[in-house]
Amino acid sequence: MTVRQRRYSKEELAKRGQALYETGIRQQVEAGNDGKIVAIDIETGAFEVDDSVLPATQRLFERYPEAQPWVIRIGHRAVYHFGARSLANSQ
């Protein structure tokens, strides 16, 4: 089993991942994929889309074994949430 090391703080990971998503990836994946997961390598900008986190990140690691993945649910502010409030982005 490969042990992967995080090379960025949580804050830097989120900042870079969100920037990549907003500046190019969102336009490529948003149509018809609401609620799906995007796993983004914050170093290369490569990404994978799937219904859940594990398959998306596994495919990303297959392509880029040293990837630094950040994930987001398309059309939502967070991947997971607790409680009754919706995290869907308000348009």
BELHU-V892061 format. One record per residue. RES is the residue in one letter. SS is DSSP state (a for helix, b for strand, c for the rest). PSI is psi in radians with two decimals (999 if undefined). OMEGA is omega in whole degrees, 0 to 359 (NA if undefined). Layout:
RES,SS,PSI,OMEGA + RES,SS,PSI,OMEGA
This chain:
M,c,2.30,181 + T,c,2.30,175 + V,c,2.07,181 + R,c,2.45,180 + Q,c,2.34,175 + R,c,2.30,182 + R,c,0.01,182 + Y,c,2.67,174 + S,c,2.83,178 + K,a,-0.69,181 + E,a,-0.77,180 + E,a,-0.70,178 + L,a,-0.85,180 + A,a,-0.72,180 + K,a,-0.85,180 + R,a,-0.76,180 + G,a,-0.79,179 + Q,a,-0.71,179 + A,a,-0.79,178 + L,a,-0.75,180 + Y,a,-0.81,184 + E,a,-0.58,187 + T,a,-0.03,179 + G,a,-0.66,185 + I,a,-0.70,182 + R,a,-0.80,182 + Q,a,-0.50,182 + Q,a,-0.46,189 + V,a,-0.29,191 + E,c,-0.76,184 + A,c,2.07,175 + G,c,0.10,183 + N,c,0.36,182 + D,c,2.26,179 + G,c,-0.19,178 + K,c,2.91,182 + I,b,2.42,171 + V,b,2.15,173 + A,b,2.13,185 + I,b,2.27,172 + D,b,2.01,186 + I,c,-0.22,179 + E,c,-0.65,184 + T,c,-0.37,184 + G,c,0.01,177 + A,c,2.63,180 + F,b,2.80,176 + E,b,2.53,179 + V,b,2.39,176 + D,b,3.05,179 + D,c,-0.40,180 + S,c,2.93,187 + V,a,-0.85,188 + L,a,-0.89,179 + P,a,-0.65,180 + A,a,-0.81,181 + T,a,-0.60,178 + Q,a,-0.76,178 + R,a,-0.66,177 + L,a,-0.76,178 + F,a,-0.53,176 + E,a,-0.68,179 + R,a,-0.67,183 + Y,c,1.54,184 + P,c,-0.45,181 + E,c,0.31,183 + A,c,2.62,173 + Q,c,1.51,190 + P,b,2.51,171 + W,b,2.39,184 + V,b,2.61,177 + I,b,2.58,175 + R,b,2.19,183 + I,c,2.22,179 + G,c,0.10,182 + H,b,2.83,180 + R,c,-0.32,182 + A,c,2.81,178 + V,c,-0.82,180 + Y,c,2.76,173 + H,c,2.77,177 + F,c,2.49,178 + G,c,-3.09,188 + A,c,-0.25,182 + R,c,2.37,179 + S,c,2.51,175 + L,c,0.26,177 + A,b,2.42,178 + N,c,2.34,174 + S,c,2.22,184 + Q,c,999,NA
